[in-house]
Amino acid sequence: MNRNQHVLTVVTAVGFGILVWVGTVQPQAGQRGIPGTESGLATFQTRCSVCHNNPVPGAPAASAIREMTPERIYDSLATGSMQKYVEGLSDIQKRRVAEFMSGRPVGSAKVGDAKNMPNQCRNNAALPNPANGAAWNGWGVDIANTRFQQAQAAGLTAAQVPRLKLKWAFGYPAGESANGQPTVAGGRVFVGGDNGFVYSLDAATGCVYWSFENGSIVRNALTIGPITGQGSARYAAYFGDGHANVFALDAQNGRLLWKTKVDPHFVARITAGVKLYNGKLFVPVSSSEEFSSGHRDYPCCTSRGSVVALDANTGKQIWKTWVVPDEPKPYKTQSNGVILYRPAGGAVWNSPTIDPVRNAVYFGTGDATTAPSPRTTDGVMAVNINTGELLWSYQAHENDVFMGGCTLPTRGDACPSPNGPDLDIGNSPILKTLPNGKRVLITGTKTGEVFGLDPDNNGALVFRVSATGAPATGARGAGSIVWGGAVDDRHVYYGVSGIGLTALRPASGERVWVFTPPAPAGGRGGLLGAAPTAIPGVVFEGASNGMLYAVAAADGKQLWEFNTAQEFETVNKVPAHGGAITSTGAVIAGGMVFVGSGYAISNGASGGNVLLVFGID
């Protein structure tokens, strides 16, 4: 134990208190604390699970705490009945626990409503058909997740890109991390953040049409599409949140049309964009369970990843396909009385890809949290679009069983040996038709490899190469692909963290060029790991230091850059600053570039709360 840690012991049941803390307290992580709320879950798992995930009289279940407001949880820790049990905790640690368990920042409910903003739109004219006109709808702009915007819809040429200037900025009230990728449709921007609100803004001016308080973090891109049987609503805005709820809102005014919870687990969540096709909504279900699940007081592991198909008009479930098919069952009771379960894992944290030719849905899968790891983990699954039946799967990495907290002195019996190496396939598979008419399904790995599968031959491997320039080793080292890629008629592009933006041939995986960001004087350039975005002749890529780059698709030469890691004057008068661009990428429609700055989910990333919009004069 180091000198900055303290030991807290539960003395008695807490009665009307909210949280019980057990074990060591981690040192404070800086003025703003560890970015993102995931650190709050890790603290909860390692300090609170002995009472809140196991039957203890007087202690509310973790699922009940997740339904509470962040203010209620925080007040209990800071000044309420739990104060005496958390002596030595920093204020930021208390806030992070409250914010993860509730799914939103403290104080966000009071300031997030659009009705309190000075830039309300004067006229809410009828929303045009989102299928017409310039749009970037959902995560990958199309059902194939190409992240390539055609010339007419882009409204921006390679020659114009160097003239891009900031047009307006929108600040997320009380936000600390710009999570959601914006969606552009019908001349409007639809976007969510970590403050528990979704917003509809005017694409040209940034004025706000409406907001909807869903109550939890929205890390994914909204999808806009037609809806029937819901009164006067013609088009709906679909999205998922940090509590595994899926919403359909009237895209015109933000009115709730339906809400469906797709998984009851207390840490189930939706981190990627839903996909709409032919009246069905395909929902990827992820989880936070593995963060510190190896602590001996946590009853690991019971969360499984899945994809759920819903009726887009009603929200009713059509089918649900688990990555880990068998239901978890108890297999051991530790000496402290905590019960362990298996099998579990396989979180899905990428937007599904639709293949109308094969009547299939494709998605990447996460690692297992219990051994043995099923062959459907760390790979790509293909399921029938109507029934969810498994068609085929390809496993990129075998025997990857990972859980956080297994390096702690308080590690439990559930910790795998070896632990890791945590090689989820977190990015959406890209479906591409090649010039010769053949098709390939492409995705990347955390080991910096890119592989192509044949969707017309049961997922047979077409190629598997290293995108780092070094021989493929199958191990995690220099270079990692996490968030996704983009493809045009010439190349497939991936931000390879630690290497740069890499262009490869989609038929073979042959590497063509690499763009490495210029290093500042006396330092190193930011890491390029965000999902790239392509238009004819240009690729946009964000960096961990907040830089946004545009490079030539032919050779990777830089065309434009902008530093988003700064303070901005916003149209809604909310103090805002940018930060890291490490996950969601830029979206382009109607001659404008939209990007969220400040996705802070990992150590070393700088948080921010701003949506930036660029155009040319």
C-alpha positions as CSV (number, residue, x, y, z in Angstrom):
1,M,0.0,0.0,0.0
2,N,1.4,3.4,-0.9
3,R,1.3,6.4,1.3
4,N,-1.6,8.0,-0.6
5,Q,-3.9,5.1,0.1
6,H,-6.1,4.6,3.1
7,V,-8.1,1.6,4.4
8,L,-11.8,2.0,5.0
9,T,-13.8,-0.7,6.8
10,V,-17.6,-1.3,6.9
11,V,-18.7,-1.0,10.5
12,T,-22.4,-1.7,10.2
13,A,-25.3,-1.7,7.8
14,V,-26.1,1.7,6.4
15,G,-29.8,2.0,6.9
16,F,-31.0,4.8,4.7
17,G,-27.5,5.4,3.2
18,I,-26.7,4.9,-0.4
19,L,-23.2,3.4,-0.6
20,V,-20.9,1.2,1.5
21,W,-17.2,1.4,0.9
22,V,-14.7,-1.3,1.6
23,G,-10.9,-1.5,1.0
24,T,-8.3,0.9,-0.3
25,V,-8.8,4.3,-1.7
26,Q,-7.0,5.3,-4.8
27,P,-5.1,8.6,-4.9
28,Q,-6.7,11.6,-6.5
29,A,-6.1,11.7,-10.3
30,G,-5.5,15.4,-10.8
31,Q,-7.7,18.5,-10.6
32,R,-10.3,17.2,-13.0
33,G,-9.9,13.6,-12.0
34,I,-9.6,10.6,-14.2
35,P,-11.4,11.6,-17.5
36,G,-14.6,9.8,-18.1
37,T,-16.9,8.1,-15.6
38,E,-15.5,4.6,-16.1
39,S,-13.2,5.3,-13.2
40,G,-16.3,5.6,-11.0
41,L,-17.4,2.1,-11.9
42,A,-14.0,0.7,-11.2
43,T,-14.1,2.3,-7.7
44,F,-17.6,0.9,-7.2
45,Q,-16.6,-2.6,-8.2
46,T,-13.5,-2.6,-6.0
47,R,-15.0,-0.8,-3.0
48,C,-18.7,-1.3,-2.9
49,S,-19.6,-4.6,-4.5
50,V,-19.3,-6.6,-1.2
51,C,-22.6,-5.0,-0.1
52,H,-24.3,-3.8,-3.2
53,N,-23.8,-6.8,-5.5
54,N,-24.2,-9.3,-2.8
55,P,-27.2,-9.8,-0.5
56,V,-26.6,-7.5,2.5
57,P,-29.5,-6.2,4.6
58,G,-30.0,-2.4,4.4
59,A,-27.8,-1.9,1.4
60,P,-29.6,-1.1,-1.9
61,A,-28.8,-3.2,-4.9
62,A,-26.4,-1.8,-7.5
63,S,-29.3,-1.7,-10.0
64,A,-31.4,0.5,-7.7
65,I,-28.5,2.9,-7.2
66,R,-28.2,3.3,-11.0
67,E,-31.7,4.6,-11.1
68,M,-30.8,7.4,-8.6
69,T,-29.8,10.9,-9.6
70,P,-26.1,11.8,-9.4
71,E,-26.9,14.5,-6.9
72,R,-28.5,12.0,-4.5
73,I,-25.6,9.7,-4.7
74,Y,-23.0,12.4,-4.4
75,D,-24.8,14.1,-1.5
76,S,-24.9,10.8,0.4
77,L,-21.1,10.5,0.0
78,A,-20.2,14.2,0.6
79,T,-22.5,15.3,3.4
80,G,-25.0,12.5,4.1
81,S,-25.0,9.2,5.9
82,M,-22.1,7.7,4.0
83,Q,-19.7,10.6,4.8
84,K,-18.1,8.8,7.7
85,Y,-17.5,5.7,5.6
86,V,-15.6,7.6,2.9
87,E,-13.2,9.7,4.9
88,G,-10.1,10.1,2.8
89,L,-11.8,10.0,-0.6
90,S,-11.2,13.0,-2.8
91,D,-14.2,15.0,-4.0
92,I,-13.6,14.0,-7.6
93,Q,-13.7,10.3,-6.7
94,K,-17.1,10.8,-5.0
95,R,-18.3,12.7,-8.1
96,R,-17.1,10.0,-10.5
97,V,-18.9,7.2,-8.6
98,A,-22.1,9.3,-8.6
99,E,-21.8,10.1,-12.3
100,F,-21.1,6.6,-13.5
101,M,-23.8,5.0,-11.4
102,S,-26.4,7.6,-12.5
103,G,-25.0,7.9,-16.0
104,R,-24.7,11.7,-16.1
105,P,-22.6,14.6,-14.6
106,V,-23.6,16.1,-11.3
107,G,-25.8,19.3,-11.9
108,S,-26.5,18.5,-15.6
109,A,-30.3,18.2,-15.2
110,K,-30.5,21.9,-14.0
111,V,-28.7,23.4,-17.0
112,G,-29.1,21.1,-19.9
113,D,-32.6,21.9,-21.1
114,A,-32.7,23.8,-24.4
115,K,-35.5,26.0,-23.0
116,N,-32.8,27.7,-20.9
117,M,-30.6,28.5,-23.9
118,P,-30.6,31.9,-25.6
119,N,-30.2,30.6,-29.1
120,Q,-33.6,28.9,-29.6
121,C,-34.7,28.7,-33.2
122,R,-37.5,31.1,-34.1
123,N,-39.3,28.7,-36.5
124,N,-39.6,24.9,-36.2
125,A,-40.6,24.3,-39.8
126,A,-41.6,20.7,-40.9
127,L,-38.6,18.4,-41.1
128,P,-38.0,17.3,-44.7
129,N,-37.5,13.7,-45.6
130,P,-34.1,12.8,-44.1
131,A,-33.5,10.4,-47.0
132,N,-33.4,13.4,-49.3
133,G,-30.7,16.1,-49.5
134,A,-27.3,16.2,-47.9
135,A,-27.1,14.0,-44.8
136,W,-24.8,12.0,-42.6
137,N,-27.2,9.6,-40.9
138,G,-25.9,7.3,-38.1
139,W,-22.4,6.1,-37.4
140,G,-21.1,5.0,-40.8
141,V,-23.2,7.2,-43.1
142,D,-24.7,4.0,-44.8
143,I,-25.7,0.5,-43.9
144,A,-22.3,-0.8,-45.0
145,N,-20.5,1.5,-42.5
146,T,-18.1,2.8,-45.2
147,R,-17.8,6.3,-43.6
148,F,-17.4,7.6,-47.1
149,Q,-19.6,10.6,-48.1
150,Q,-20.4,10.9,-51.8
151,A,-19.4,14.1,-53.6
152,Q,-22.9,15.5,-53.9
153,A,-23.9,15.0,-50.3
154,A,-20.5,16.1,-49.1
155,G,-20.7,19.5,-50.9
156,L,-17.0,19.9,-50.3
157,T,-14.1,19.3,-52.6
158,A,-10.4,18.6,-52.0
159,A,-9.6,22.1,-53.4
160,Q,-11.9,23.7,-50.9
161,V,-10.8,21.9,-47.8
162,P,-7.8,24.3,-47.1
163,R,-10.3,27.1,-46.8
164,L,-12.3,25.6,-44.0
165,K,-13.1,27.9,-41.1
166,L,-14.9,27.6,-37.9
167,K,-18.6,28.6,-38.4
168,W,-20.1,28.0,-35.0
169,A,-19.6,26.0,-31.8
170,F,-22.1,24.5,-29.4
171,G,-21.3,23.8,-25.7
172,Y,-22.8,20.8,-23.9
173,P,-24.0,22.3,-20.6
174,A,-22.3,20.6,-17.6
175,G,-20.7,18.2,-20.0
176,E,-17.2,16.9,-19.4
177,S,-16.8,14.6,-22.4
178,A,-18.1,15.2,-26.0
179,N,-19.2,11.6,-26.6
180,G,-21.8,11.4,-29.3
181,Q,-21.0,11.6,-33.0
182,P,-23.3,14.2,-34.6
183,T,-25.9,13.1,-37.1
184,V,-27.0,15.5,-39.9
185,A,-30.3,15.1,-41.6
186,G,-33.0,17.5,-43.0
187,G,-30.8,20.5,-42.4
188,R,-30.5,19.7,-38.7
189,V,-27.9,18.2,-36.4
190,F,-29.0,15.6,-33.9
191,V,-26.4,14.9,-31.1
192,G,-26.1,13.6,-27.6
193,G,-23.4,13.9,-24.9
194,D,-22.6,12.8,-21.4
195,N,-25.0,15.2,-19.7
196,G,-28.1,13.1,-20.2
197,F,-29.6,15.2,-23.0
198,V,-30.1,14.9,-26.7
199,Y,-30.3,18.0,-28.9
200,S,-31.6,19.0,-32.3
201,L,-29.8,22.0,-33.8
202,D,-30.0,24.0,-37.0
203,A,-27.0,22.8,-39.2
204,A,-26.4,26.3,-40.6
205,T,-26.6,28.4,-37.5
206,G,-26.5,26.2,-34.4
207,C,-29.8,27.5,-33.0
208,V,-31.5,24.8,-30.9
209,Y,-34.9,23.4,-31.9
210,W,-35.4,21.1,-28.9
211,S,-33.7,19.0,-26.3
212,F,-34.8,15.7,-24.7
213,E,-33.7,14.6,-21.2
214,N,-33.1,10.9,-21.5
215,G,-31.1,10.9,-18.2
216,S,-28.0,9.1,-19.1
217,I,-24.8,9.3,-21.3
218,V,-25.2,9.0,-25.0
219,R,-22.0,7.8,-26.6
220,N,-23.4,6.9,-30.0
221,A,-24.6,8.5,-33.2
222,L,-28.4,9.0,-33.5
223,T,-30.2,7.5,-36.5
224,I,-33.1,9.4,-38.2
225,G,-35.8,7.4,-40.1
226,P,-39.5,7.0,-40.8
227,I,-41.9,5.8,-38.2
228,T,-45.6,4.9,-38.4
229,G,-48.4,4.4,-35.9
230,Q,-47.1,7.1,-33.5
231,G,-49.7,9.9,-34.1
232,S,-48.5,12.9,-36.1
233,A,-44.8,11.7,-36.0
234,R,-43.4,11.1,-39.4
235,Y,-39.7,10.7,-38.6
236,A,-38.0,9.4,-35.5
237,A,-34.6,10.0,-33.9
238,Y,-33.4,6.6,-32.6
239,F,-30.5,6.1,-30.1
240,G,-29.4,4.1,-27.0
241,D,-28.0,5.3,-23.7
242,G,-25.7,4.3,-20.8
243,H,-28.4,2.3,-19.1
244,A,-29.2,0.1,-22.1
245,N,-32.4,2.0,-22.9
246,V,-33.3,2.6,-26.6
247,F,-35.4,5.6,-27.4
248,A,-37.5,6.8,-30.4
249,L,-38.2,10.5,-30.4
250,D,-40.3,12.6,-32.7
251,A,-37.5,14.1,-34.8
252,Q,-39.6,17.2,-35.3
253,N,-40.1,18.2,-31.7
254,G,-38.3,15.7,-29.4
255,R,-41.4,14.1,-28.1
256,L,-40.9,10.6,-26.7
257,L,-42.5,8.0,-28.9
258,W,-41.3,4.8,-27.2
259,K,-38.6,3.6,-24.8
260,T,-37.3,0.0,-24.5
261,K,-34.8,-1.5,-22.1
262,V,-32.9,-4.1,-24.0
263,D,-30.8,-5.6,-21.2
264,P,-31.5,-5.6,-17.4
265,H,-27.9,-6.0,-16.2
266,F,-26.9,-3.1,-14.0
267,V,-23.9,-2.3,-16.1
268,A,-25.3,-3.1,-19.6
269,R,-25.1,-0.1,-21.9
270,I,-25.2,1.0,-25.5
271,T,-22.1,2.6,-26.7
272,A,-22.5,2.4,-30.5
273,G,-25.0,3.6,-33.0
274,V,-28.2,1.6,-33.7
275,K,-28.8,0.7,-37.3
276,L,-32.2,1.1,-39.0
277,Y,-33.1,-1.1,-42.0
278,N,-36.5,-2.0,-43.4
279,G,-38.5,-1.2,-40.2
280,K,-36.1,-3.0,-37.9
281,L,-33.7,-1.3,-35.5
282,F,-30.5,-3.3,-34.7
283,V,-29.1,-2.5,-31.3
284,P,-25.5,-3.4,-30.1
285,V,-25.4,-4.1,-26.3
286,S,-22.1,-3.6,-24.5
287,S,-21.1,-3.6,-20.8
288,S,-18.8,-2.0,-18.2
289,E,-18.4,-5.2,-16.2
290,E,-14.8,-6.0,-17.0
291,F,-13.3,-2.7,-15.6
292,S,-12.4,-4.0,-12.2
293,S,-14.3,-7.2,-12.1
294,G,-11.3,-9.2,-10.8
295,H,-11.7,-7.7,-7.3
296,R,-12.6,-10.4,-4.8
297,D,-15.7,-8.6,-3.5
298,Y,-17.3,-8.4,-7.0
299,P,-19.5,-11.4,-8.0
300,C,-18.0,-11.8,-11.4
301,C,-19.3,-12.3,-14.1
302,T,-22.8,-12.2,-15.4
303,S,-22.9,-9.7,-18.3
304,R,-23.0,-10.8,-21.9
305,G,-22.9,-8.8,-25.1
306,S,-25.7,-9.1,-27.7
307,V,-27.4,-7.5,-30.6
308,V,-31.1,-6.9,-30.3
309,A,-33.6,-6.4,-33.2
310,L,-36.5,-4.1,-32.4
311,D,-39.6,-3.1,-34.3
312,A,-38.7,0.5,-35.2
313,N,-42.4,1.6,-35.0
314,T,-43.2,0.2,-31.6
315,G,-39.9,-0.7,-29.8
316,K,-41.0,-4.3,-29.3
317,Q,-38.2,-6.9,-29.4
318,I,-38.1,-9.2,-32.5
319,W,-35.0,-11.2,-31.6
320,K,-31.9,-11.1,-29.4
321,T,-28.7,-12.8,-30.2
322,W,-26.1,-13.3,-27.5
323,V,-22.4,-13.4,-28.3
324,V,-21.9,-15.8,-25.4
325,P,-24.9,-18.1,-25.9
326,D,-25.1,-19.9,-22.6
327,E,-26.6,-18.2,-19.5
328,P,-24.2,-17.6,-16.6
329,K,-24.5,-20.0,-13.7
330,P,-22.7,-20.1,-10.3
331,Y,-19.6,-22.2,-10.3
332,K,-17.7,-21.3,-7.1
333,T,-18.1,-19.6,-3.8
334,Q,-15.0,-17.8,-2.5
335,S,-13.9,-17.9,1.1
336,N,-15.5,-14.4,1.6
337,G,-18.9,-15.8,0.5
338,V,-18.9,-14.0,-2.9
339,I,-20.4,-16.3,-5.6
340,L,-18.7,-16.4,-9.0
341,Y,-20.4,-17.0,-12.3
342,R,-19.7,-18.1,-15.9
343,P,-19.7,-17.8,-18.9
344,A,-19.8,-14.1,-19.7
345,G,-18.3,-11.4,-21.9
346,G,-18.5,-10.6,-25.6
347,A,-19.6,-7.0,-25.4
348,V,-20.7,-5.4,-28.7
349,W,-19.5,-1.8,-28.9
350,N,-19.7,-1.1,-32.6
351,S,-22.6,-0.2,-34.9
352,P,-23.8,-3.3,-36.9
353,T,-23.4,-3.6,-40.6
354,I,-26.2,-4.6,-42.9
355,D,-25.9,-6.9,-45.9
356,P,-29.1,-7.0,-48.0
357,V,-27.5,-9.5,-50.4
358,R,-26.9,-12.1,-47.8
359,N,-29.8,-11.0,-45.5
360,A,-27.3,-10.7,-42.8
361,V,-26.1,-8.4,-39.9
362,Y,-22.4,-8.3,-39.2
363,F,-20.8,-7.0,-36.0
364,G,-17.5,-7.1,-34.0
365,T,-17.4,-8.8,-30.6
366,G,-15.4,-8.2,-27.4
367,D,-13.3,-10.5,-25.2
368,A,-14.5,-13.1,-22.8
369,T,-14.5,-12.3,-19.1
370,T,-14.6,-16.0,-18.0
371,A,-12.8,-19.1,-19.3
372,P,-13.0,-20.8,-21.6
373,S,-13.5,-18.1,-24.2
374,P,-16.3,-18.9,-26.7
375,R,-15.2,-18.9,-30.3
376,T,-17.6,-16.0,-31.0
377,T,-15.5,-13.6,-28.9
378,D,-12.8,-11.3,-30.2
379,G,-14.1,-11.6,-33.8
380,V,-16.9,-11.0,-36.2
381,M,-20.3,-12.5,-36.1
382,A,-22.9,-12.8,-38.9
383,V,-26.5,-13.4,-38.0
384,N,-29.7,-13.7,-40.0
385,I,-31.4,-10.3,-40.3
386,N,-34.9,-11.7,-39.7
387,T,-34.3,-14.3,-36.9
388,G,-30.9,-13.5,-35.4
389,E,-29.7,-17.1,-36.1
390,L,-25.9,-17.4,-36.3
391,L,-24.8,-17.8,-39.9
392,W,-21.0,-17.8,-39.3
393,S,-18.3,-16.3,-37.1
394,Y,-14.6,-15.6,-37.4
395,Q,-12.4,-15.4,-34.3
396,A,-9.4,-13.0,-34.7
397,H,-7.9,-13.9,-31.3
398,E,-8.3,-17.2,-29.3
399,N,-8.3,-17.7,-25.6
400,D,-8.6,-14.0,-24.7
401,V,-10.1,-13.9,-21.2
402,F,-9.7,-10.5,-19.6
403,M,-10.9,-8.6,-16.6
404,G,-9.7,-5.4,-14.9
405,G,-8.5,-5.4,-11.3
406,C,-6.5,-8.6,-11.5
407,T,-3.3,-6.9,-10.7
408,L,-4.6,-5.7,-7.3
409,P,-3.5,-7.3,-4.1
410,T,-7.3,-7.9,-3.5
411,R,-7.7,-9.9,-6.7
412,G,-10.3,-12.7,-6.5
413,D,-10.5,-16.3,-7.6
414,A,-12.2,-15.3,-10.9
415,C,-9.1,-13.7,-12.3
416,P,-8.0,-15.7,-15.4
417,S,-4.4,-16.9,-15.9
418,P,-3.1,-15.5,-18.1
419,N,-5.2,-12.3,-18.0
420,G,-5.9,-10.7,-21.3
421,P,-4.6,-9.4,-23.6
422,D,-8.0,-7.6,-24.0
423,L,-8.3,-7.7,-27.8
424,D,-11.9,-6.7,-28.5
425,I,-13.0,-6.1,-32.1
426,G,-14.5,-2.7,-31.3
427,N,-14.9,-1.3,-34.8
428,S,-17.7,-1.8,-37.2
429,P,-17.0,-4.2,-40.1
430,I,-16.9,-2.4,-43.4
431,L,-18.7,-4.0,-46.3
432,K,-17.1,-3.1,-49.7
433,T,-17.7,-4.2,-53.3
434,L,-14.5,-4.3,-55.2
435,P,-14.0,-3.2,-58.8
436,N,-14.1,-6.8,-60.0
437,G,-17.5,-7.3,-58.4
438,K,-16.3,-9.4,-55.4
439,R,-17.2,-8.2,-51.9
440,V,-15.1,-8.1,-48.8
441,L,-15.9,-7.4,-45.1
442,I,-13.0,-5.5,-43.5
443,T,-12.1,-4.7,-39.9
444,G,-9.1,-4.0,-37.7
445,T,-7.7,-5.3,-34.4
446,K,-6.1,-4.0,-31.3
447,T,-2.9,-5.7,-32.5
448,G,-2.7,-3.3,-35.5
449,E,-3.9,-5.9,-38.0
450,V,-6.5,-5.5,-40.8
451,F,-8.3,-8.5,-42.1
452,G,-10.8,-9.1,-44.9
453,L,-13.5,-11.8,-44.9
454,D,-15.6,-13.1,-47.7
455,P,-19.2,-12.5,-46.9
456,D,-20.3,-14.7,-49.8
457,N,-18.3,-17.7,-48.6
458,N,-19.3,-18.0,-44.9
459,G,-16.7,-15.5,-43.7
460,A,-13.6,-17.2,-45.2
461,L,-10.4,-15.2,-44.6
462,V,-9.3,-13.2,-47.7
463,F,-6.3,-11.5,-46.2
464,R,-4.9,-10.6,-42.8
465,V,-2.0,-8.1,-42.7
466,S,-0.2,-5.7,-40.3
467,A,-1.1,-2.1,-40.8
468,T,1.9,-1.0,-38.7
469,G,4.6,-1.7,-41.2
470,A,6.0,-4.4,-39.0
471,P,5.3,-8.2,-39.3
472,A,2.0,-9.3,-37.8
473,T,2.6,-10.9,-34.4
474,G,-0.9,-11.2,-33.0
475,A,0.2,-9.4,-29.9
476,R,-0.7,-6.0,-28.7
477,G,2.2,-3.6,-29.1
478,A,3.0,-0.5,-31.2
479,G,-0.1,0.3,-33.1
480,S,-3.7,-0.4,-32.3
481,I,-7.0,-0.1,-34.3
482,V,-10.0,0.4,-32.0
483,W,-12.7,2.7,-33.3
484,G,-13.1,2.1,-37.0
485,G,-12.1,2.8,-40.6
486,A,-13.3,4.4,-43.8
487,V,-13.2,3.2,-47.4
488,D,-13.4,4.8,-50.8
489,D,-12.9,3.4,-54.3
490,R,-9.1,3.4,-53.8
491,H,-8.2,2.7,-50.2
492,V,-9.4,1.6,-46.8
493,Y,-8.2,3.9,-44.0
494,Y,-7.5,3.3,-40.4
495,G,-6.2,5.4,-37.6
496,V,-3.5,3.2,-36.1
497,S,-2.7,4.6,-32.6
498,G,1.0,5.1,-32.3
499,I,1.6,4.7,-36.0
500,G,-0.6,7.2,-37.9
501,L,-3.4,7.3,-40.4
502,T,-2.8,4.3,-42.7
503,A,-4.2,3.7,-46.2
504,L,-4.4,0.1,-47.5
505,R,-5.7,-1.6,-50.6
506,P,-9.1,-3.1,-49.7
507,A,-8.6,-6.2,-51.9
508,S,-5.3,-7.3,-50.4
509,G,-4.5,-5.1,-47.3
510,E,-1.3,-3.9,-49.0
511,R,-0.2,-0.7,-47.2
512,V,0.1,2.3,-49.6
513,W,0.9,5.3,-47.3
514,V,1.0,6.5,-43.8
515,F,0.3,10.0,-42.5
516,T,2.1,10.8,-39.3
517,P,1.1,14.1,-37.6
518,P,3.8,16.7,-37.4
519,A,5.4,16.9,-34.0
520,P,5.5,20.3,-32.2
521,A,8.8,21.8,-31.2
522,G,10.4,19.7,-28.5
523,G,7.5,17.2,-28.4
524,R,5.5,14.5,-30.2
525,G,2.4,14.8,-32.3
526,G,-0.9,13.4,-31.1
527,L,-2.0,9.8,-31.5
528,L,-4.3,9.1,-34.4
529,G,-6.8,6.5,-33.3
530,A,-10.2,8.0,-34.0
531,A,-12.5,6.7,-36.8
532,P,-11.5,8.4,-40.1
533,T,-14.0,10.0,-42.5
534,A,-13.6,10.2,-46.2
535,I,-15.0,12.3,-49.1
536,P,-13.7,12.2,-52.7
537,G,-10.0,13.0,-52.5
538,V,-9.8,13.7,-48.8
539,V,-9.6,11.9,-45.5
540,F,-10.3,13.6,-42.1
541,E,-8.7,12.2,-38.9
542,G,-8.7,13.4,-35.3
543,A,-5.9,13.2,-32.8
544,S,-5.5,12.6,-29.1
545,N,-4.1,16.2,-28.6
546,G,-7.2,17.7,-30.2
547,M,-5.9,18.3,-33.7
548,L,-8.2,17.7,-36.6
549,Y,-6.4,16.9,-39.9
550,A,-7.4,16.6,-43.5
551,V,-5.1,14.7,-45.8
552,A,-5.1,13.8,-49.5
553,A,-6.6,10.4,-50.1
554,A,-4.1,9.7,-52.9
555,D,-0.8,10.1,-51.0
556,G,-1.6,11.2,-47.4
557,K,-0.2,14.7,-47.8
558,Q,-1.6,17.2,-45.3
559,L,-4.2,19.6,-46.7
560,W,-5.6,21.3,-43.5
561,E,-5.4,21.3,-39.8
562,F,-7.3,22.8,-36.8
563,N,-6.5,22.8,-33.1
564,T,-9.7,22.0,-31.2
565,A,-8.1,21.8,-27.8
566,Q,-8.9,25.4,-26.8
567,E,-11.7,27.6,-25.4
568,F,-14.6,28.5,-27.7
569,E,-17.3,31.1,-27.7
570,T,-20.5,29.1,-28.3
571,V,-23.9,29.9,-29.9
572,N,-25.7,28.8,-26.7
573,K,-23.3,30.9,-24.4
574,V,-22.1,27.8,-22.5
575,P,-18.5,27.9,-21.5
576,A,-16.8,25.3,-23.7
577,H,-13.4,23.9,-24.6
578,G,-12.2,21.1,-26.8
579,G,-9.9,18.2,-26.1
580,A,-9.0,14.8,-27.4
581,I,-10.6,13.4,-30.6
582,T,-9.9,9.8,-30.1
583,S,-13.0,7.8,-30.9
584,T,-15.8,9.3,-33.0
585,G,-14.8,11.0,-36.2
586,A,-15.8,14.1,-38.2
587,V,-19.0,13.9,-40.3
588,I,-19.5,15.9,-43.5
589,A,-22.7,17.0,-45.2
590,G,-23.8,20.0,-47.2
591,G,-20.4,21.6,-47.4
592,M,-19.9,21.5,-43.7
593,V,-17.7,19.5,-41.3
594,F,-19.1,18.6,-37.8
595,V,-16.9,17.1,-35.0
596,G,-17.2,16.7,-31.3
597,S,-14.0,17.5,-29.3
598,G,-13.2,16.2,-25.9
599,Y,-13.9,12.5,-25.7
600,A,-12.1,11.6,-22.5
601,I,-12.6,8.0,-21.6
602,S,-9.0,7.0,-20.9
603,N,-6.0,8.2,-18.8
604,G,-4.0,10.9,-20.6
605,A,-7.0,12.1,-22.7
606,S,-8.1,15.7,-22.3
607,G,-11.9,16.1,-21.8
608,G,-14.0,18.7,-23.6
609,N,-17.6,19.7,-24.1
610,V,-17.9,21.2,-27.5
611,L,-19.4,20.5,-30.9
612,L,-17.5,22.4,-33.7
613,V,-18.8,23.1,-37.2
614,F,-16.6,24.2,-40.1
615,G,-17.4,25.5,-43.6
616,I,-16.0,27.7,-46.3
617,D,-16.9,31.4,-47.0
